[in-house]
Amino acid sequence: MNKAAVLSMPILLLVLIILPPHAFSESPSLREGIEQYKQENYEEAIEFLVKARKEEPKSSSAAFFLGMTYKQLMDYQKASEHLRDAVTLTPRIKEALVELIDVLYLWGKLDEAKKWIEVAEKEEIAPAKIVFLKGLVFQKEGKNLEAVKSFEKAKSLDSTITQAAELQIALCYLKEKKLKKAKDRFLAAVQYDPQTDLANFARRYVDLVEKRIFLERPVRFTLGLFGQYDTNVVLKPTEASLAADITDEKSYATTNTIRIDYVPIIEGPWLFNAQYSFFGNFHDKHSTTHDVINNGIYIAPGYNFGRYALNLAARYNHTLVRGTSYKKYVDSLSTGPLFRTLVGKNNLLELYAGYNKKEYFRPVLIPEEDRDSDTLSTYISWIWLFKEGAFFNLKYEFSDEDADGRNWDNHGHAFSMNTTIPLIDKLKLQVSGQALLQDYKNMHTIFATEREDEIYQGSLGFTWEFFKNANLVLQYSTTRADSNIAIYDYRRKLYTAGIEYKL
């Protein structure tokens, strides 16, 4: 419902009542224009009212109704011209001042609107309506807490605008990210009169705010339990002569995941988010060589500059691999600045540059196979939010890895695509693909060639929210590693089904 509708109709009726009879009897054009206006024939009304203004240029009533007609047609510039006359000509139509302020607000002429608000306050014209409009002006200026004070005062002066005031207060709190207060005020608007259009509008917002409260809770837990079937746990080479003795490369597995996100709501421009993650992959076969436990910590303090934000992102991962018992396999630490900016309304651009250090704990047979490394990497990512609940992402990453063992020095180029698309209610399609091109810098000391790898991955999956915050996940993924050194050349398929629960 148009905010002006709360104010305009009572004022129009009041003007029709209080204007002296001769205001309408002097001009047939004016009388016919008013009649056409009342019947909502605005184009016809303009013809008669323009004629009335030419016949009686000093008629405040003709100016008022012509201004109101232009307002209904959303021609706010012309509406303001005639409404200014309505409040300055004799006899002055004081009540037209409310309409003039409303038109200036709708047109975005906030400075002039505030000047006329001061006039109305001094002359005590329609105090409740004026202070309500004052709140709308504050709201449009981004002064939401000042707007709340105005709306509170407006409903204390006139109980008939309580529902509209409660709705506007709720919207102010929503803009200030005071979600619980916003929800309470939307509910108050509904409870005041459940049968109105304003109540229906508020109900829709209650549902949206409840979802947003859940999504923006400071501490978020995500638990996952998945079953898997892996067609090549041991990365059996494609070349038959190298894999003749490998016959049990397939295995069932269980994957457990835990993620804890901490995203506090901080007043002002400062940002902070942190995450702890656990990943465990446990196999039916080859468990003593391929079972993995990974713990990760991520922190990213930052600053919001408005259209863009800058974070200092840091991530630490600690991985254990099972032998006779679980032992340290690799530690990884990365850090670097992350830049994010909005491009238009639905596009997000990310830029990152950072340093990564890896340390492997298993002894190597020869120094050239030492995989401890220092890596410089950078990426650019584009995210398109093309519809509600859907996104499309493209990403390119370059890495320069300097390993202690010369056989692992390499340059990497990674290209990836991810998309999530809602299909029907609570069912989403997820598709992803990645290509990793690695050029190794040195002649391999064992195979006497410069290694080149091309690793292609693709996945197709569905998620179904079968219960509130609980998703059934089905996914198929495939990997093709194409290498000029045969032992690194393999194919792999992975089938996954499980449940993910958020709380």
FIVO-922851 format. One record per residue (C-alpha): y, x, z; residue number from 0; residue in one letter. Coordinates in steps of 0.05 Angstrom, whole numbers, plus 5000, padded with zeros to 4 digits. Last residue first. Layout:
@y=Y&x=X&z=Z&pos=NUM&code=a
...
//
This chain:
@y=4493&x=5430&z=5276&pos=502&code=l
@y=4466&x=5443&z=5207&pos=501&code=k
@y=4393&x=5437&z=5187&pos=500&code=y
@y=4358&x=5470&z=5128&pos=499&code=e
@y=4288&x=5448&z=5108&pos=498&code=i
@y=4237&x=5480&z=5063&pos=497&code=g
@y=4208&x=5493&z=4994&pos=496&code=a
@y=4209&x=5558&z=4955&pos=495&code=t
@y=4173&x=5583&z=4892&pos=494&code=y
@y=4185&x=5656&z=4873&pos=493&code=l
@y=4169&x=5689&z=4807&pos=492&code=k
@y=4167&x=5763&z=4793&pos=491&code=r
@y=4164&x=5809&z=4733&pos=490&code=r
@y=4163&x=5885&z=4735&pos=489&code=y
@y=4190&x=5951&z=4708&pos=488&code=d
@y=4206&x=6003&z=4761&pos=487&code=y
@y=4139&x=6039&z=4753&pos=486&code=i
@y=4151&x=6041&z=4677&pos=485&code=a
@y=4214&x=6083&z=4675&pos=484&code=i
@y=4256&x=6054&z=4618&pos=483&code=n
@y=4268&x=5995&z=4663&pos=482&code=s
@y=4269&x=5919&z=4653&pos=481&code=d
@y=4266&x=5881&z=4718&pos=480&code=a
@y=4254&x=5807&z=4705&pos=479&code=r
@y=4264&x=5761&z=4764&pos=478&code=t
@y=4249&x=5686&z=4770&pos=477&code=t
@y=4270&x=5633&z=4818&pos=476&code=s
@y=4247&x=5563&z=4834&pos=475&code=y
@y=4278&x=5523&z=4890&pos=474&code=q
@y=4267&x=5460&z=4932&pos=473&code=l
@y=4310&x=5449&z=4993&pos=472&code=v
@y=4307&x=5388&z=5038&pos=471&code=l
@y=4372&x=5382&z=5075&pos=470&code=n
@y=4389&x=5359&z=5146&pos=469&code=a
@y=4462&x=5346&z=5166&pos=468&code=n
@y=4449&x=5270&z=5171&pos=467&code=k
@y=4379&x=5258&z=5144&pos=466&code=f
@y=4349&x=5263&z=5074&pos=465&code=f
@y=4406&x=5308&z=5049&pos=464&code=e
@y=4371&x=5330&z=4985&pos=463&code=w
@y=4380&x=5400&z=4957&pos=462&code=t
@y=4353&x=5418&z=4888&pos=461&code=f
@y=4340&x=5485&z=4857&pos=460&code=g
@y=4341&x=5528&z=4794&pos=459&code=l
@y=4343&x=5603&z=4798&pos=458&code=s
@y=4354&x=5662&z=4751&pos=457&code=g
@y=4350&x=5737&z=4758&pos=456&code=q
@y=4357&x=5793&z=4707&pos=455&code=y
@y=4350&x=5866&z=4725&pos=454&code=i
@y=4368&x=5918&z=4672&pos=453&code=e
@y=4350&x=5989&z=4694&pos=452&code=d
@y=4365&x=6056&z=4662&pos=451&code=e
@y=4335&x=6121&z=4688&pos=450&code=r
@y=4356&x=6187&z=4657&pos=449&code=e
@y=4291&x=6221&z=4636&pos=448&code=t
@y=4246&x=6276&z=4663&pos=447&code=a
@y=4198&x=6229&z=4700&pos=446&code=f
@y=4195&x=6268&z=4766&pos=445&code=i
@y=4265&x=6299&z=4772&pos=444&code=t
@y=4300&x=6240&z=4740&pos=443&code=h
@y=4357&x=6266&z=4698&pos=442&code=m
@y=4421&x=6246&z=4732&pos=441&code=n
@y=4473&x=6190&z=4731&pos=440&code=k
@y=4430&x=6128&z=4736&pos=439&code=y
@y=4457&x=6070&z=4695&pos=438&code=d
@y=4446&x=6003&z=4728&pos=437&code=q
@y=4457&x=5936&z=4695&pos=436&code=l
@y=4450&x=5876&z=4742&pos=435&code=l
@y=4448&x=5807&z=4709&pos=434&code=a
@y=4452&x=5745&z=4752&pos=433&code=q
@y=4439&x=5671&z=4745&pos=432&code=g
@y=4448&x=5610&z=4788&pos=431&code=s
@y=4435&x=5535&z=4786&pos=430&code=v
@y=4439&x=5485&z=4843&pos=429&code=q
@y=4430&x=5410&z=4832&pos=428&code=l
@y=4452&x=5363&z=4888&pos=427&code=k
@y=4423&x=5300&z=4918&pos=426&code=l
@y=4461&x=5264&z=4974&pos=425&code=k
@y=4482&x=5205&z=4928&pos=424&code=d
@y=4464&x=5222&z=4857&pos=423&code=i
@y=4471&x=5285&z=4816&pos=422&code=l
@y=4521&x=5328&z=4854&pos=421&code=p
@y=4531&x=5394&z=4818&pos=420&code=i
@y=4528&x=5464&z=4848&pos=419&code=t
@y=4542&x=5524&z=4804&pos=418&code=t
@y=4531&x=5599&z=4807&pos=417&code=n
@y=4542&x=5653&z=4755&pos=416&code=m
@y=4533&x=5728&z=4764&pos=415&code=s
@y=4549&x=5794&z=4728&pos=414&code=f
@y=4533&x=5860&z=4762&pos=413&code=a
@y=4552&x=5928&z=4734&pos=412&code=h
@y=4523&x=5987&z=4771&pos=411&code=g
@y=4535&x=6062&z=4766&pos=410&code=h
@y=4481&x=6106&z=4795&pos=409&code=n
@y=4459&x=6164&z=4839&pos=408&code=d
@y=4388&x=6149&z=4862&pos=407&code=w
@y=4348&x=6207&z=4832&pos=406&code=n
@y=4400&x=6257&z=4858&pos=405&code=r
@y=4379&x=6244&z=4930&pos=404&code=g
@y=4438&x=6242&z=4979&pos=403&code=d
@y=4463&x=6181&z=4941&pos=402&code=a
@y=4531&x=6169&z=4909&pos=401&code=d
@y=4534&x=6096&z=4887&pos=400&code=e
@y=4591&x=6073&z=4842&pos=399&code=d
@y=4593&x=5997&z=4841&pos=398&code=s
@y=4625&x=5945&z=4795&pos=397&code=f
@y=4622&x=5871&z=4808&pos=396&code=e
@y=4635&x=5811&z=4763&pos=395&code=y
@y=4634&x=5740&z=4788&pos=394&code=k
@y=4634&x=5670&z=4758&pos=393&code=l
@y=4631&x=5608&z=4802&pos=392&code=n
@y=4627&x=5533&z=4787&pos=391&code=f
@y=4638&x=5481&z=4842&pos=390&code=f
@y=4617&x=5411&z=4862&pos=389&code=a
@y=4625&x=5368&z=4924&pos=388&code=g
@y=4685&x=5331&z=4895&pos=387&code=e
@y=4698&x=5353&z=4824&pos=386&code=k
@y=4717&x=5416&z=4785&pos=385&code=f
@y=4725&x=5463&z=4843&pos=384&code=l
@y=4728&x=5526&z=4800&pos=383&code=w
@y=4713&x=5592&z=4834&pos=382&code=i
@y=4731&x=5658&z=4801&pos=381&code=w
@y=4707&x=5724&z=4829&pos=380&code=s
@y=4730&x=5796&z=4819&pos=379&code=i
@y=4692&x=5854&z=4848&pos=378&code=y
@y=4699&x=5924&z=4873&pos=377&code=t
@y=4651&x=5977&z=4898&pos=376&code=s
@y=4651&x=6047&z=4925&pos=375&code=l
@y=4583&x=6069&z=4951&pos=374&code=t
@y=4560&x=6123&z=5000&pos=373&code=d
@y=4485&x=6135&z=5001&pos=372&code=s
@y=4421&x=6149&z=5038&pos=371&code=d
@y=4367&x=6140&z=4985&pos=370&code=r
@y=4333&x=6208&z=4992&pos=369&code=d
@y=4286&x=6213&z=4932&pos=368&code=e
@y=4314&x=6280&z=4908&pos=367&code=e
@y=4300&x=6310&z=4977&pos=366&code=p
@y=4224&x=6304&z=4966&pos=365&code=i
@y=4171&x=6265&z=5005&pos=364&code=l
@y=4222&x=6220&z=5040&pos=363&code=v
@y=4221&x=6202&z=5114&pos=362&code=p
@y=4236&x=6129&z=5131&pos=361&code=r
@y=4303&x=6116&z=5165&pos=360&code=f
@y=4348&x=6097&z=5108&pos=359&code=y
@y=4424&x=6100&z=5117&pos=358&code=e
@y=4471&x=6060&z=5074&pos=357&code=k
@y=4547&x=6066&z=5072&pos=356&code=k
@y=4591&x=6016&z=5035&pos=355&code=n
@y=4665&x=6022&z=5016&pos=354&code=y
@y=4710&x=5967&z=4991&pos=353&code=g
@y=4750&x=5932&z=4937&pos=352&code=a
@y=4754&x=5856&z=4933&pos=351&code=y
@y=4790&x=5805&z=4890&pos=350&code=l
@y=4780&x=5730&z=4896&pos=349&code=e
@y=4810&x=5675&z=4852&pos=348&code=l
@y=4806&x=5602&z=4872&pos=347&code=l
@y=4815&x=5545&z=4823&pos=346&code=n
@y=4825&x=5470&z=4836&pos=345&code=n
@y=4899&x=5459&z=4848&pos=344&code=k
@y=4930&x=5513&z=4804&pos=343&code=g
@y=4907&x=5584&z=4817&pos=342&code=v
@y=4897&x=5591&z=4892&pos=341&code=l
@y=4894&x=5662&z=4918&pos=340&code=t
@y=4845&x=5705&z=4956&pos=339&code=r
@y=4848&x=5780&z=4970&pos=338&code=f
@y=4792&x=5816&z=5007&pos=337&code=l
@y=4806&x=5885&z=5036&pos=336&code=p
@y=4747&x=5932&z=5050&pos=335&code=g
@y=4687&x=5945&z=5094&pos=334&code=t
@y=4613&x=5958&z=5087&pos=333&code=s
@y=4559&x=5982&z=5135&pos=332&code=l
@y=4485&x=5984&z=5119&pos=331&code=s
@y=4427&x=6005&z=5162&pos=330&code=d
@y=4357&x=6014&z=5133&pos=329&code=v
@y=4284&x=6013&z=5153&pos=328&code=y
@y=4281&x=6012&z=5228&pos=327&code=k
@y=4211&x=5998&z=5252&pos=326&code=k
@y=4170&x=5935&z=5264&pos=325&code=y
@y=4100&x=5952&z=5287&pos=324&code=s
@y=4038&x=5981&z=5253&pos=323&code=t
@y=4083&x=5975&z=5193&pos=322&code=g
@y=4135&x=5920&z=5191&pos=321&code=r
@y=4203&x=5930&z=5160&pos=320&code=v
@y=4267&x=5925&z=5201&pos=319&code=l
@y=4336&x=5916&z=5171&pos=318&code=t
@y=4404&x=5924&z=5204&pos=317&code=h
@y=4464&x=5896&z=5166&pos=316&code=n
@y=4538&x=5907&z=5183&pos=315&code=y
@y=4595&x=5873&z=5147&pos=314&code=r
@y=4670&x=5883&z=5148&pos=313&code=a
@y=4725&x=5843&z=5113&pos=312&code=a
@y=4799&x=5857&z=5121&pos=311&code=l
@y=4830&x=5792&z=5098&pos=310&code=n
@y=4890&x=5775&z=5054&pos=309&code=l
@y=4910&x=5704&z=5038&pos=308&code=a
@y=4946&x=5672&z=4979&pos=307&code=y
@y=4989&x=5611&z=4964&pos=306&code=r
@y=5015&x=5610&z=5035&pos=305&code=g
@y=5016&x=5682&z=5062&pos=304&code=f
@y=4954&x=5671&z=5105&pos=303&code=n
@y=4935&x=5733&z=5145&pos=302&code=y
@y=4866&x=5762&z=5159&pos=301&code=g
@y=4810&x=5779&z=5206&pos=300&code=p
@y=4742&x=5782&z=5171&pos=299&code=a
@y=4679&x=5794&z=5212&pos=298&code=i
@y=4607&x=5797&z=5189&pos=297&code=y
@y=4545&x=5813&z=5229&pos=296&code=i
@y=4474&x=5818&z=5201&pos=295&code=g
@y=4403&x=5820&z=5227&pos=294&code=n
@y=4345&x=5829&z=5180&pos=293&code=n
@y=4271&x=5823&z=5193&pos=292&code=i
@y=4222&x=5840&z=5138&pos=291&code=v
@y=4147&x=5834&z=5127&pos=290&code=d
@y=4129&x=5878&z=5067&pos=289&code=h
@y=4083&x=5934&z=5090&pos=288&code=t
@y=4042&x=5906&z=5148&pos=287&code=t
@y=4047&x=5835&z=5120&pos=286&code=s
@y=4015&x=5854&z=5054&pos=285&code=h
@y=3983&x=5785&z=5050&pos=284&code=k
@y=4002&x=5721&z=5087&pos=283&code=d
@y=4074&x=5744&z=5088&pos=282&code=h
@y=4132&x=5739&z=5138&pos=281&code=f
@y=4205&x=5740&z=5116&pos=280&code=n
@y=4256&x=5738&z=5172&pos=279&code=g
@y=4331&x=5731&z=5163&pos=278&code=f
@y=4382&x=5727&z=5219&pos=277&code=f
@y=4457&x=5719&z=5209&pos=276&code=s
@y=4518&x=5727&z=5253&pos=275&code=y
@y=4585&x=5707&z=5226&pos=274&code=q
@y=4659&x=5717&z=5239&pos=273&code=a
@y=4723&x=5685&z=5217&pos=272&code=n
@y=4796&x=5699&z=5232&pos=271&code=f
@y=4862&x=5680&z=5202&pos=270&code=l
@y=4935&x=5689&z=5224&pos=269&code=w
@y=4987&x=5644&z=5192&pos=268&code=p
@y=5005&x=5600&z=5252&pos=267&code=g
@y=4962&x=5564&z=5302&pos=266&code=e
@y=4890&x=5588&z=5299&pos=265&code=i
@y=4831&x=5541&z=5288&pos=264&code=i
@y=4770&x=5584&z=5303&pos=263&code=p
@y=4718&x=5599&z=5250&pos=262&code=v
@y=4655&x=5624&z=5283&pos=261&code=y
@y=4593&x=5619&z=5240&pos=260&code=d
@y=4522&x=5625&z=5266&pos=259&code=i
@y=4467&x=5632&z=5215&pos=258&code=r
@y=4392&x=5629&z=5228&pos=257&code=i
@y=4339&x=5637&z=5175&pos=256&code=t
@y=4263&x=5635&z=5176&pos=255&code=n
@y=4221&x=5651&z=5115&pos=254&code=t
@y=4146&x=5639&z=5111&pos=253&code=t
@y=4103&x=5672&z=5058&pos=252&code=a
@y=4046&x=5658&z=5011&pos=251&code=y
@y=4021&x=5718&z=4971&pos=250&code=s
@y=4009&x=5745&z=4901&pos=249&code=k
@y=4001&x=5820&z=4889&pos=248&code=e
@y=3926&x=5819&z=4903&pos=247&code=d
@y=3899&x=5854&z=4841&pos=246&code=t
@y=3933&x=5923&z=4841&pos=245&code=i
@y=3883&x=5975&z=4817&pos=244&code=d
@y=3900&x=5969&z=4744&pos=243&code=a
@y=3975&x=5970&z=4757&pos=242&code=a
@y=3999&x=6033&z=4723&pos=241&code=l
@y=3955&x=6025&z=4661&pos=240&code=s
@y=3975&x=5951&z=4657&pos=239&code=a
@y=4049&x=5963&z=4647&pos=238&code=e
@y=4086&x=5906&z=4682&pos=237&code=t
@y=4091&x=5943&z=4748&pos=236&code=p
@y=4070&x=5907&z=4812&pos=235&code=k
@y=4131&x=5890&z=4853&pos=234&code=l
@y=4090&x=5888&z=4918&pos=233&code=v
@y=4104&x=5814&z=4931&pos=232&code=v
@y=4091&x=5793&z=4859&pos=231&code=n
@y=4076&x=5719&z=4850&pos=230&code=t
@y=4111&x=5698&z=4914&pos=229&code=d
@y=4096&x=5629&z=4942&pos=228&code=y
@y=4145&x=5608&z=4995&pos=227&code=q
@y=4152&x=5563&z=5056&pos=226&code=g
@y=4220&x=5553&z=5086&pos=225&code=f
@y=4251&x=5542&z=5155&pos=224&code=l
@y=4327&x=5544&z=5160&pos=223&code=g
@y=4377&x=5536&z=5216&pos=222&code=l
@y=4452&x=5532&z=5208&pos=221&code=t
@y=4498&x=5533&z=5268&pos=220&code=f
@y=4573&x=5524&z=5266&pos=219&code=r
@y=4624&x=5544&z=5319&pos=218&code=v
@y=4697&x=5527&z=5306&pos=217&code=p
@y=4685&x=5457&z=5277&pos=216&code=r
@y=4718&x=5451&z=5209&pos=215&code=e
@y=4660&x=5417&z=5172&pos=214&code=l
@y=4646&x=5369&z=5229&pos=213&code=f
@y=4719&x=5351&z=5238&pos=212&code=i
@y=4726&x=5344&z=5162&pos=211&code=r
@y=4669&x=5294&z=5159&pos=210&code=k
@y=4700&x=5253&z=5215&pos=209&code=e
@y=4768&x=5258&z=5180&pos=208&code=v
@y=4740&x=5230&z=5116&pos=207&code=l
@y=4706&x=5171&z=5151&pos=206&code=d
@y=4770&x=5155&z=5190&pos=205&code=v
@y=4811&x=5161&z=5126&pos=204&code=y
@y=4772&x=5106&z=5092&pos=203&code=r
@y=4783&x=5062&z=5153&pos=202&code=r
@y=4858&x=5075&z=5151&pos=201&code=a
@y=4864&x=5048&z=5080&pos=200&code=f
@y=4825&x=4985&z=5100&pos=199&code=n
@y=4871&x=4976&z=5160&pos=198&code=a
@y=4933&x=4984&z=5116&pos=197&code=l
@y=4905&x=4931&z=5069&pos=196&code=d
@y=4903&x=4883&z=5128&pos=195&code=t
@y=4844&x=4849&z=5163&pos=194&code=q
@y=4832&x=4898&z=5221&pos=193&code=p
@y=4901&x=4885&z=5253&pos=192&code=d
@y=4919&x=4934&z=5310&pos=191&code=y
@y=4848&x=4960&z=5312&pos=190&code=q
@y=4852&x=4993&z=5244&pos=189&code=v
@y=4918&x=5028&z=5260&pos=188&code=a
@y=4891&x=5052&z=5327&pos=187&code=a
@y=4830&x=5080&z=5292&pos=186&code=l
@y=4875&x=5119&z=5245&pos=185&code=f
@y=4913&x=5144&z=5306&pos=184&code=r
@y=4850&x=5167&z=5342&pos=183&code=d
@y=4825&x=5203&z=5279&pos=182&code=k
@y=4891&x=5240&z=5271&pos=181&code=a
@y=4889&x=5262&z=5344&pos=180&code=k
@y=4819&x=5290&z=5333&pos=179&code=k
@y=4840&x=5324&z=5268&pos=178&code=l
@y=4901&x=5362&z=5292&pos=177&code=k
@y=4903&x=5399&z=5226&pos=176&code=k
@y=4979&x=5393&z=5223&pos=175&code=e
@y=4973&x=5354&z=5158&pos=174&code=k
@y=4923&x=5308&z=5192&pos=173&code=l
@y=4970&x=5299&z=5252&pos=172&code=y
@y=5024&x=5276&z=5204&pos=171&code=c
@y=4976&x=5229&z=5168&pos=170&code=l
@y=4956&x=5198&z=5235&pos=169&code=a
@y=5029&x=5187&z=5254&pos=168&code=i
@y=5039&x=5153&z=5186&pos=167&code=q
@y=4982&x=5105&z=5200&pos=166&code=l
@y=5006&x=5090&z=5270&pos=165&code=e
@y=5075&x=5075&z=5243&pos=164&code=a
@y=5048&x=5027&z=5191&pos=163&code=a
@y=5008&x=4991&z=5244&pos=162&code=q
@y=5066&x=4988&z=5293&pos=161&code=t
@y=5115&x=4960&z=5242&pos=160&code=i
@y=5116&x=4890&z=5272&pos=159&code=t
@y=5124&x=4919&z=5342&pos=158&code=s
@y=5197&x=4937&z=5329&pos=157&code=d
@y=5236&x=4985&z=5372&pos=156&code=l
@y=5176&x=5019&z=5404&pos=155&code=s
@y=5143&x=5023&z=5335&pos=154&code=k
@y=5203&x=5060&z=5308&pos=153&code=a
@y=5207&x=5108&z=5367&pos=152&code=k
@y=5136&x=5131&z=5357&pos=151&code=e
@y=5149&x=5138&z=5282&pos=150&code=f
@y=5209&x=5182&z=5296&pos=149&code=s
@y=5172&x=5226&z=5346&pos=148&code=k
@y=5115&x=5235&z=5296&pos=147&code=v
@y=5164&x=5256&z=5242&pos=146&code=a
@y=5189&x=5312&z=5287&pos=145&code=e
@y=5116&x=5335&z=5294&pos=144&code=l
@y=5107&x=5332&z=5218&pos=143&code=n
@y=5168&x=5372&z=5196&pos=142&code=k
@y=5138&x=5385&z=5128&pos=141&code=g
@y=5200&x=5361&z=5092&pos=140&code=e
@y=5162&x=5300&z=5066&pos=139&code=k
@y=5144&x=5283&z=5138&pos=138&code=q
@y=5215&x=5291&z=5162&pos=137&code=f
@y=5237&x=5243&z=5108&pos=136&code=v
@y=5182&x=5193&z=5126&pos=135&code=l
@y=5203&x=5197&z=5200&pos=134&code=g
@y=5275&x=5182&z=5182&pos=133&code=k
@y=5249&x=5122&z=5143&pos=132&code=l
@y=5217&x=5097&z=5207&pos=131&code=f
@y=5282&x=5111&z=5245&pos=130&code=v
@y=5319&x=5069&z=5194&pos=129&code=i
@y=5269&x=5012&z=5198&pos=128&code=k
@y=5272&x=5008&z=5273&pos=127&code=a
@y=5348&x=5013&z=5277&pos=126&code=p
@y=5364&x=4960&z=5224&pos=125&code=a
@y=5438&x=4980&z=5219&pos=124&code=i
@y=5465&x=5011&z=5283&pos=123&code=e
@y=5531&x=5031&z=5250&pos=122&code=e
@y=5523&x=5103&z=5273&pos=121&code=k
@y=5449&x=5103&z=5257&pos=120&code=e
@y=5460&x=5074&z=5187&pos=119&code=a
@y=5513&x=5127&z=5171&pos=118&code=v
@y=5467&x=5183&z=5196&pos=117&code=e
@y=5410&x=5155&z=5154&pos=116&code=i
@y=5458&x=5156&z=5094&pos=115&code=w
@y=5468&x=5231&z=5102&pos=114&code=k
@y=5393&x=5241&z=5112&pos=113&code=k
@y=5378&x=5206&z=5046&pos=112&code=a
@y=5428&x=5251&z=5011&pos=111&code=e
@y=5391&x=5313&z=5035&pos=110&code=d
@y=5323&x=5282&z=5019&pos=109&code=l
@y=5335&x=5267&z=4946&pos=108&code=k
@y=5260&x=5265&z=4931&pos=107&code=g
@y=5262&x=5202&z=4889&pos=106&code=w
@y=5219&x=5165&z=4939&pos=105&code=l
@y=5265&x=5187&z=4996&pos=104&code=y
@y=5327&x=5168&z=4956&pos=103&code=l
@y=5297&x=5100&z=4942&pos=102&code=v
@y=5281&x=5089&z=5016&pos=101&code=d
@y=5351&x=5109&z=5037&pos=100&code=i
@y=5381&x=5061&z=4986&pos=99&code=l
@y=5334&x=5005&z=5009&pos=98&code=e
@y=5353&x=5013&z=5082&pos=97&code=v
@y=5427&x=5015&z=5062&pos=96&code=l
@y=5417&x=4948&z=5027&pos=95&code=a
@y=5417&x=4916&z=5097&pos=94&code=e
@y=5491&x=4933&z=5102&pos=93&code=k
@y=5509&x=4890&z=5042&pos=92&code=i
@y=5583&x=4906&z=5040&pos=91&code=r
@y=5627&x=4847&z=5019&pos=90&code=p
@y=5661&x=4883&z=4987&pos=89&code=t
@y=5632&x=4944&z=4951&pos=88&code=l
@y=5605&x=5005&z=4988&pos=87&code=t
@y=5534&x=4987&z=5008&pos=86&code=v
@y=5517&x=4950&z=4944&pos=85&code=a
@y=5551&x=5003&z=4902&pos=84&code=d
@y=5504&x=5056&z=4930&pos=83&code=r
@y=5447&x=5008&z=4914&pos=82&code=l
@y=5470&x=5006&z=4841&pos=81&code=h
@y=5468&x=5081&z=4831&pos=80&code=e
@y=5404&x=5090&z=4873&pos=79&code=s
@y=5365&x=5042&z=4830&pos=78&code=a
@y=5387&x=5078&z=4767&pos=77&code=k
@y=5359&x=5144&z=4793&pos=76&code=q
@y=5298&x=5112&z=4824&pos=75&code=y
@y=5271&x=5081&z=4761&pos=74&code=d
@y=5207&x=5061&z=4796&pos=73&code=m
@y=5204&x=4993&z=4761&pos=72&code=l
@y=5208&x=4959&z=4829&pos=71&code=q
@y=5267&x=5004&z=4846&pos=70&code=k
@y=5302&x=4984&z=4782&pos=69&code=y
@y=5297&x=4912&z=4805&pos=68&code=t
@y=5323&x=4929&z=4875&pos=67&code=m
@y=5384&x=4964&z=4845&pos=66&code=g
@y=5398&x=4904&z=4801&pos=65&code=l
@y=5391&x=4859&z=4862&pos=64&code=f
@y=5440&x=4900&z=4904&pos=63&code=f
@y=5491&x=4911&z=4849&pos=62&code=a
@y=5493&x=4837&z=4834&pos=61&code=a
@y=5502&x=4823&z=4908&pos=60&code=s
@y=5557&x=4875&z=4915&pos=59&code=s
@y=5598&x=4840&z=4861&pos=58&code=s
@y=5655&x=4887&z=4841&pos=57&code=k
@y=5633&x=4894&z=4768&pos=56&code=p
@y=5631&x=4818&z=4759&pos=55&code=e
@y=5618&x=4801&z=4686&pos=54&code=e
@y=5589&x=4871&z=4672&pos=53&code=k
@y=5547&x=4867&z=4735&pos=52&code=r
@y=5522&x=4798&z=4717&pos=51&code=a
@y=5502&x=4822&z=4647&pos=50&code=k
@y=5462&x=4879&z=4678&pos=49&code=v
@y=5432&x=4827&z=4725&pos=48&code=l
@y=5411&x=4781&z=4668&pos=47&code=f
@y=5377&x=4835&z=4626&pos=46&code=e
@y=5348&x=4869&z=4687&pos=45&code=i
@y=5314&x=4805&z=4710&pos=44&code=a
@y=5278&x=4798&z=4644&pos=43&code=e
@y=5247&x=4867&z=4653&pos=42&code=e
@y=5232&x=4851&z=4726&pos=41&code=y
@y=5194&x=4786&z=4717&pos=40&code=n
@y=5170&x=4790&z=4789&pos=39&code=e
@y=5182&x=4714&z=4800&pos=38&code=q
@y=5233&x=4731&z=4854&pos=37&code=k
@y=5267&x=4779&z=4804&pos=36&code=y
@y=5270&x=4726&z=4751&pos=35&code=q
@y=5305&x=4679&z=4800&pos=34&code=e
@y=5353&x=4734&z=4822&pos=33&code=i
@y=5371&x=4748&z=4749&pos=32&code=g
@y=5381&x=4673&z=4736&pos=31&code=e
@y=5429&x=4667&z=4794&pos=30&code=r
@y=5466&x=4730&z=4774&pos=29&code=l
@y=5473&x=4708&z=4701&pos=28&code=s
@y=5498&x=4639&z=4724&pos=27&code=p
@y=5554&x=4675&z=4761&pos=26&code=s
@y=5600&x=4647&z=4815&pos=25&code=e
@y=5547&x=4606&z=4850&pos=24&code=s
@y=5505&x=4664&z=4877&pos=23&code=f
@y=5556&x=4700&z=4920&pos=22&code=a
@y=5592&x=4633&z=4931&pos=21&code=h
@y=5537&x=4614&z=4980&pos=20&code=p
@y=5552&x=4671&z=5028&pos=19&code=p
@y=5499&x=4725&z=5034&pos=18&code=l
@y=5461&x=4719&z=5099&pos=17&code=i
@y=5398&x=4683&z=5076&pos=16&code=i
@y=5383&x=4719&z=5010&pos=15&code=l
@y=5399&x=4785&z=5043&pos=14&code=v
@y=5350&x=4770&z=5099&pos=13&code=l
@y=5295&x=4752&z=5050&pos=12&code=l
@y=5305&x=4818&z=5013&pos=11&code=l
@y=5305&x=4856&z=5079&pos=10&code=i
@y=5240&x=4825&z=5101&pos=9&code=p
@y=5209&x=4843&z=5033&pos=8&code=m
@y=5233&x=4915&z=5030&pos=7&code=s
@y=5209&x=4947&z=5095&pos=6&code=l
@y=5133&x=4946&z=5097&pos=5&code=v
@y=5132&x=4944&z=5021&pos=4&code=a
@y=5169&x=5011&z=5020&pos=3&code=a
@y=5107&x=5047&z=5046&pos=2&code=k
@y=5070&x=5025&z=4983&pos=1&code=n
@y=5000&x=5000&z=5000&pos=0&code=m
//
